[in-house]
């Protein structure tokens, strides 16, 4: 596969100074664009030392960049008002010149019901309902026809989200960690991005093997449903080429921490301790970390069946600082990307 896009995913983390963390996040996007990265993604996490509201951040980062696409990976729909999200997304996309790529999820996580309020249905059903409403809203569909007085507009007016950004719906993706979620994305006619955690992985099946199956389900379902070729798939991966002995040890230590602490690994000072550690529930699997010399990393990535996608998104360790992240992105672009069929136009 040739001409693959190269992107990165950051949590825009901070310790004691949130403002500094946000500004460093913008600087990271600027540096990545200068290196030739085609996409930058930011993770959303509520009530912690990470970015909680990606769209204002993208609107700001878009004023400091010109070409790189800006995307969320991912926004959980369970806690979003779909119409307000559509308004904010349209506004942001217009401000940054049509470079927004939104990935949303419909997982059954009801972690913050005590804050956002419980609903009468289960979390996944509610998230899927809100996702469908959001897709209608950004597509410019009439959300309501005024049918009486006191509704803010003359009777018969069709109410649509404004400002409307044409083409935004085609840049919406499903953040999928299961086969069912991948199939649903194809049925809805939206893109796909996979993350660093998969669900319902059979015993004895590797992360890469199951991710490859997930991508195949998406592509097959799309062709069956729509009768044409699916849009490009993006996959997140921890790709850490060590160009010095010191960096190789740093990346190896991160891998050990991730395997022993699971989701609790690599947190900025003050961040919440995840309730899930290295002992994951049955069927849940975290992605591997590809580290070593650039040649070793290249060989490992080429051998992984789950990375056969049109876009590779480099997952940056959350506790890494700005300088560490720029060094990692620089080394990956210069030593690994050219050997993997990635689009190297503009890569330094």
C-alpha positions in Angstrom: 0.0 0.0 0.0 1.5 3.4 -1.0 0.6 7.0 -0.4 -0.5 6.4 3.2 -1.2 9.5 5.4 0.8 10.1 8.5 -0.8 11.6 11.6 -0.5 11.8 15.4 -2.7 11.7 18.4 -2.2 13.7 21.5 -4.2 14.1 24.7 -3.1 17.7 25.2 -2.2 17.0 28.8 -1.2 19.4 31.5 0.0 19.3 35.1 -0.2 22.5 37.2 -0.8 25.0 34.4 -3.7 24.2 32.1 -3.1 27.3 29.9 0.5 26.3 29.3 -0.6 22.8 28.4 -3.1 24.1 25.8 -0.6 26.5 24.3 2.0 23.7 24.1 -0.7 21.6 22.3 -1.1 24.2 19.7 2.7 24.4 19.3 2.8 20.6 18.8 0.3 20.9 15.9 2.4 23.7 14.4 5.6 21.6 14.6 3.9 18.5 13.2 2.7 20.5 10.2 6.2 21.9 9.6 7.4 18.3 9.6 4.8 17.4 7.0 2.3 15.4 9.0 -1.0 15.3 7.3 -3.3 14.9 10.3 -3.3 15.8 14.0 -5.8 14.2 16.4 -6.6 15.1 20.0 -8.3 12.9 22.6 -11.2 14.1 24.7 -11.4 13.3 28.4 -13.7 14.9 31.0 -12.7 15.9 34.5 -9.0 15.2 34.2 -5.7 16.8 33.3 -6.4 16.4 29.5 -8.3 18.3 26.8 -12.0 18.2 27.7 -13.4 20.4 24.9 -11.6 19.7 21.5 -13.6 22.1 19.2 -12.4 25.4 20.8 -8.9 24.0 20.8 -9.1 23.1 17.1 -10.5 26.5 16.3 -7.4 28.0 18.0 -4.9 25.5 16.5 -6.4 26.2 13.1 -5.4 29.8 13.3 -1.8 28.7 13.7 -1.7 26.1 11.0 -2.7 26.0 7.3 -2.7 22.5 5.9 -2.9 19.8 8.6 -6.3 18.3 9.3 -7.5 18.6 12.9 -9.5 15.7 14.4 -11.0 14.4 17.6 -10.3 10.9 18.6 -12.8 10.4 20.1 -15.8 12.3 21.3 -18.2 10.0 23.3 -21.7 10.8 22.0 -23.4 9.7 25.2 -22.6 13.1 26.9 -23.0 15.4 23.9 -26.0 17.4 22.9 -26.1 16.5 19.2 -27.5 19.8 18.0 -25.1 22.0 20.0 -22.2 19.8 18.9 -23.3 20.2 15.3 -23.3 24.0 15.7 -19.9 24.0 17.3 -18.5 21.6 14.7 -19.8 23.7 11.8 -18.4 26.9 13.2 -15.0 25.3 13.9 -14.8 23.8 10.4 -15.6 27.1 8.7 -13.0 28.9 10.8 -10.3 26.4 9.9 -11.1 26.2 6.2 -12.7 22.7 6.1 -10.0 20.8 7.9 -12.0 19.3 10.7 -12.2 15.5 11.1 -14.5 14.5 13.9 -14.3 11.0 15.3 -17.1 10.1 17.7 -17.8 6.9 19.7 -21.0 5.2 20.8 -19.5 2.9 23.5 -21.7 1.8 26.3 -19.8 3.7 28.9 -22.0 5.5 31.5 -19.1 6.7 33.7 -20.4 10.3 34.2 -24.1 9.8 34.5 -24.0 11.3 38.0 -22.7 14.6 36.5 -24.5 14.8 33.1 -27.6 13.0 34.2 -29.0 9.6 33.6 -31.3 8.6 30.8 -34.1 6.1 30.5 -32.2 3.9 28.0 -28.9 2.1 28.2 -25.8 4.2 27.5 -25.1 2.7 24.0 -28.6 3.1 22.8 -28.6 6.7 23.9 -25.2 7.4 22.3 -26.4 5.9 19.0 -29.6 8.0 19.1 -27.5 11.2 19.6 -25.1 10.2 16.9 -27.9 9.8 14.3 -29.3 13.2 15.4 -25.8 14.8 15.1 -25.3 13.4 11.6 -28.6 14.7 10.5 -27.8 18.1 11.9 -24.4 18.5 10.3 -25.8 17.3 7.0 -28.2 20.3 6.9 -31.4 18.3 7.5 -34.5 20.1 8.8 -34.6 19.3 12.5 -38.0 20.8 13.1 -40.7 22.5 11.2 -42.3 25.3 13.2 -45.9 24.3 13.8 -47.3 26.9 16.1 -46.7 30.3 17.8 -44.0 31.0 20.3 -41.3 28.9 18.6 -39.0 31.8 17.5 -39.8 31.7 13.8 -42.9 31.9 11.5 -45.1 28.8 11.2 -43.7 26.5 8.5 -40.1 27.5 8.9 -37.7 24.6 8.7 -35.1 24.8 11.4 -31.6 23.8 10.4 -28.2 24.1 12.1 -26.3 27.2 11.2 -23.7 27.9 10.2 -23.7 24.9 7.9 -20.4 23.6 6.6 -20.8 21.7 3.4 -18.8 18.5 3.3 -18.4 18.2 7.0 -20.5 15.0 7.2 -18.1 13.3 4.9 -15.3 13.9 7.4 -17.0 12.2 10.4 -15.6 9.0 11.6 -16.6 6.3 14.0 -14.1 5.5 16.7 -14.4 1.7 16.7 -13.1 -0.9 19.1 -15.4 -3.7 18.2 -16.7 -5.5 15.1 -20.2 -4.2 15.7 -19.1 -0.6 15.9 -17.1 -1.0 12.7 -20.1 -2.4 10.9 -22.3 0.3 12.2 -19.9 3.0 10.8 -20.1 1.5 7.4 -23.9 1.3 7.5 -24.1 4.9 8.5 -21.8 5.9 5.7 -19.1 7.5 7.8 -15.4 6.9 8.1 -13.5 4.6 10.6 -10.7 5.1 13.0 -9.5 2.4 15.4 -7.9 3.1 18.7 -5.4 1.5 21.1 -8.1 -0.6 22.9 -10.1 -3.3 21.3 -13.1 -5.2 22.7 -14.4 -8.8 22.3 -11.0 -10.1 21.2 -11.1 -13.9 21.1 -8.6 -15.8 23.2 -5.4 -16.6 21.3 -6.0 -13.8 18.7 -3.5 -11.0 18.7 -4.4 -7.3 18.8 -3.2 -6.8 15.2 -5.1 -9.8 13.9 -8.4 -8.7 15.5 -7.8 -5.1 14.3 -7.3 -6.4 10.8 -10.6 -8.3 11.0 -12.4 -5.1 12.3 -11.1 -3.2 9.3 -12.2 -6.0 7.0 -15.7 -6.0 8.5 -15.9 -2.2 7.9 -14.8 -2.4 4.3 -17.0 -5.5 3.5 -20.1 -4.0 5.1 -19.5 -0.7 3.2 -19.2 -2.4 -0.2 -22.3 -4.5 0.5 -24.3 -1.5 1.7 -23.2 1.3 -0.7 -21.9 -0.6 -3.7 -18.6 1.4 -3.9 -15.2 1.6 -2.2 -15.1 2.7 1.4 -13.2 5.9 2.5 -9.7 5.6 3.9 -9.3 3.9 7.3 -7.1 5.4 10.0 -5.5 3.3 12.7 -3.7 4.5 15.9 -0.5 2.9 16.9 2.4 3.4 19.3 5.4 3.7 17.0 8.5 4.8 18.9 11.7 4.6 16.9 14.7 5.1 19.1 17.5 6.9 17.3 19.8 6.8 20.3 20.5 4.3 23.1 18.9 6.7 25.6 15.7 7.0 23.6 15.5 3.3 23.1 15.6 2.8 26.9 13.0 5.5 27.5 10.6 3.9 25.0 11.3 0.4 26.4 10.5 1.7 29.9 7.2 3.2 28.6 6.4 -0.2 27.1 7.1 -2.0 30.4 5.0 0.5 32.3 2.1 0.1 29.8 2.2 -3.7 30.1 2.4 -3.6 33.9 0.1 -0.7 34.6 -2.2 -0.7 31.6 -4.2 2.4 31.2 -2.6 3.9 34.3 0.7 4.3 32.5 2.2 7.6 31.4 0.0 10.1 33.2 0.8 13.8 33.8 1.1 14.9 37.4 -2.3 15.3 39.0 -4.2 13.1 36.6 -6.8 10.7 37.9 -5.8 7.1 38.4 -7.8 4.9 35.9 -10.1 2.3 37.5 -8.8 -0.3 35.0 -5.2 -1.3 35.2 -3.2 -4.0 33.5 -5.7 -6.7 34.3 -8.2 -5.9 31.6 -11.7 -7.4 31.5 -12.2 -10.5 29.3 -11.9 -9.7 25.6 -10.4 -6.3 26.1 -6.9 -5.8 24.7 -4.5 -2.9 24.5 -2.3 -2.3 21.4 1.4 -3.2 21.4 4.2 -0.6 21.6 6.5 -0.8 18.6 9.9 0.3 19.9 13.6 -0.3 19.3 15.9 0.9 16.5 14.2 2.5 13.5 14.9 -0.7 11.5 13.4 -2.9 14.2 10.3 -0.7 14.4 9.9 -0.7 10.7 10.1 -4.4 10.5 7.5 -4.9 13.4 5.0 -2.4 11.9 5.3 -4.1 8.4 4.6 -7.5 10.0 1.5 -6.3 11.9 -1.7 -7.1 9.9 -3.7 -4.6 11.8 -1.8 -1.6 10.4 -2.8 -2.2 6.8 -4.7 1.1 6.6 -4.6 4.3 4.6 -3.6 6.4 7.5 -1.4 5.7 10.5 -1.9 7.9 13.6 1.0 7.8 16.0 -0.2 7.7 19.6 2.0 9.9 21.7 2.6 8.9 25.4 0.4 11.3 27.5 3.1 12.2 29.9 5.6 13.2 27.3 6.4 16.9 27.1 6.4 19.1 24.1 10.1 18.6 23.3 9.9 14.8 23.7 6.8 14.7 21.4 8.5 16.8 18.7 11.6 14.7 18.9 9.4 11.5 18.5 7.5 13.0 15.6 10.7 14.1 13.9 12.4 10.7 14.2 9.3 8.8 13.0 9.0 11.1 10.0 12.6 10.8 9.0 13.5 7.2 9.8 10.3 5.1 9.7 7.7 6.8 7.4 9.8 6.6 4.2 10.1 2.9 4.5 6.5 2.0 5.1 4.8 3.4 2.0 3.6 6.5 3.7 3.1 9.7 1.7 6.5 11.4 2.3 5.6 14.6 0.4 6.6 17.4 2.7 8.1 15.1 5.4 11.4 16.4 6.6 
